């Protein structure tokens, strides 16, 4: 990715309640609130986006976390479960900025 403005987009889902907010962290920085793009609905994918500026080149890590209207936020780490189906933890996406 070239340095400068960066559009970060994704989807979130919660089985308990509509999504209340999405926050994004760029390379371990402060959480920035993303804009919800589509209408909030229970049991529906919630599209979101964040436009941010990245000046530093090199390898970076993007993290996004969702919070639903029931107040549940994605955990930092997944709780162990036998088949691994319950992995709802925050995921990391590495990128390279030039």
Order of alpha helices (4+ residues) and beta strands (2+ residues): beta-beta-beta-beta-beta-beta-beta
